[in-house]
Amino acid sequence: MEEIMGMTDSQYKDFVEAVKEDLEELNEYKEAGDDVGYEKKYERIMKRFEKSLNR
């Protein structure tokens, strides 16, 4: 995995934890009915993924 991802195990775990936290926050916005907060968080997540994919 390290050769493909270019990350150490620790970096990969940190990345996965950050994604998990983002998804939990996204779910909180959805449960609260906060569509504006949901859309803003969704856009930030997608931009981060796009940035990572373009490296």
C-alpha positions as CSV (number, residue, x, y, z in Angstrom):
1,M,0.0,0.0,0.0
2,E,2.8,2.4,0.8
3,E,4.2,2.2,-2.7
4,I,0.9,2.9,-4.4
5,M,-0.4,5.6,-2.0
6,G,2.9,7.3,-1.3
7,M,2.0,7.4,2.3
8,T,3.2,5.8,5.5
9,D,0.8,3.7,7.5
10,S,0.4,6.5,10.0
11,Q,-0.3,9.1,7.2
12,Y,-2.9,6.8,5.7
13,K,-4.6,6.2,9.0
14,D,-4.7,10.0,9.6
15,F,-6.2,10.5,6.2
16,V,-8.9,7.8,6.8
17,E,-9.7,9.3,10.3
18,A,-10.1,12.8,8.7
19,V,-12.5,11.4,6.1
20,K,-14.4,9.6,8.8
21,E,-14.7,12.8,10.8
22,D,-15.9,14.8,7.7
23,L,-18.5,12.2,7.0
24,E,-19.8,12.2,10.6
25,E,-20.0,16.0,10.4
26,L,-21.8,15.8,7.1
27,N,-24.3,13.4,8.6
28,E,-24.9,15.8,11.6
29,Y,-25.8,18.6,9.1
30,K,-28.2,16.2,7.3
31,E,-29.8,15.0,10.6
32,A,-30.3,18.7,11.7
33,G,-31.9,19.6,8.4
34,D,-29.1,22.2,7.8
35,D,-29.0,22.0,4.0
36,V,-26.7,25.0,3.6
37,G,-24.1,23.6,6.1
38,Y,-24.4,20.2,4.4
39,E,-23.8,21.6,0.9
40,K,-20.8,23.7,2.1
41,K,-19.2,20.7,3.9
42,Y,-19.9,18.5,0.9
43,E,-18.2,20.9,-1.5
44,R,-15.1,21.2,0.8
45,I,-14.8,17.4,1.0
46,M,-15.1,17.1,-2.8
47,K,-12.5,19.9,-3.4
48,R,-10.1,18.1,-1.0
49,F,-10.6,14.8,-2.9
50,E,-10.0,16.5,-6.3
51,K,-6.9,18.2,-5.0
52,S,-5.6,14.9,-3.7
53,L,-6.3,13.1,-7.0
54,N,-4.6,15.8,-9.0
55,R,-1.3,15.5,-7.2
